[in-house]
């Protein structure tokens, strides 16, 4: 696989997740789907909040440091674009899936905590954006330059 195709797949994943988030928001805001189905269910809200907050606390730093791990650097040095596709996809999904879950939780419970969590995860996506320069740097030496 070429670098251009790898980057295209990563960008499609990123923008697809953001588009899906926007579609979920539009569906609830336009009352296509009724929000607040679980509003008032304190036990479910608490459990969901704990799980999503812990996921965010673990996955955000993990996604930022993923490409610094020895195994990942070695894989990037050996398999180049294929490894970048695998590890880049893992990194994007570590941020996108909890973001989408937080958006859904916000509309299920109508609690601002989930909105802010989704916003934090969305902002984190800018720090792992698969630009051409980032992709080339990460494959070039098997580790990102500082």
N, C-alpha and C positions, 0 to 999 in steps of 0.2 A: 504494500500500500504506500502511496506517495504521501509526502508531508501535506500537500494541499488537500488531498482527500481526507486525511486524518483530521486536519483542522476543520474541514467542512462538517464532518460528522460531529465533532465536539461542539462547534457553533450551533449546529442544528439541534443538538440536545439541549444546550443552554437556552436558546431562543424558544424552543418548543416548550420547555418547562415554564418559561416566563409567559408565553402565550396561553398555556393551560391555566396558569394562575390567574391571568386576566379574564379568561373565559369563566372560571369559577366565580370570580368577583362579580362579573357582569350578570351571571345567572342569578346570583343571590340578590344583588342590588336592584335588579329589574323584576324581582319577585317571580321569576320563572320557577325557582325552587324556594320554598318557604324557609326563611332562616329561623333559628332559635328553637329547633325541635327538642334539644336537650337542655334548654335554659331552665335553671332551677334544680337540675340534678347535680347537687353539690358533690356527691361522691364520685360520679363519673368525671365531672369537671376537674376535681382535685387530682384524680389518677392520671387523667390525660395531661394536665399541666406538668405534673412531676415527670412523666415519661418524656414529653417533648422538650422540657427544659434540660433534663439530663442528657438527652440526645444532642441538643444544641451545644451544651457545655463540652461534650466529648468530641463531637464531629467537626466543629468549627476549627479548633486547633489542630486536630488530626488531618483535616483537609489541607491546611496551610503547611504542615510539616511533612506530608506524605512523600513529597519528592526529595526529601533530604535523607530518607532512610536508605541504608546501604543496599538492601535487596532491590529497591526500586531504582536506585542510581545504576546498579549493575545491569538490571534488565533494560533500562533506557540506553545504556552504553552498548549493549549487545544487539538488541532487537529493534532499536530506533523507533520508527513510526508505529510499528505494531504495539510496542510497549507503551508508547505515548498514548495511543488510542485506549488501551486497557486502563492505564493508571489515570489518565485524564478523565475518562468516563467515570471511574470510581470516585474521583475527587468531586466531579460535578454532581453526581448522584448523592453524595454524602451531604451536600448542601440543598439540592433541589427537592429531594423527597421530604425531608422534614419541613421545608418551607411550604410545600403543598399541603402537608398534613396540618400545619399550623393555620393555614388559611381556612381549611375545612373546619378545624376545631373552633376557629373564631366564629364562623357562621353557625355552627351547631350550638355553641354555648353563649354567643354574643358577649364574650368577655374580652376586654382590650388586651389582656396579657398575651393571648395568642396572636393578635394583630401585631404587637410589638416584636414578638418572637419571629414571625414571618418576615417582618421588615428588616430585622437584624440579619437573618439568613440571606435575604435578597441583596442587602448591601455587601455581604461577604462574597457574593458572586463576582463583584467587580474586581476583587483581589485575586481571583483565579481565572479571569477571562482569558480564553485561549487565543491570544493575539499571535500574529505570525512571528514576531520577535520572541515571545515567550516560548512558543513551541520549538523554534530553532535552538534557543539557548538550552532548553531542557534536554533536547536530544543530542546536541553538539558535544557536550562533555559528560553527559550522563548525570549532571547535577546543575541546579540553577545557580547563576552567578549572583552575587550579592551586591 
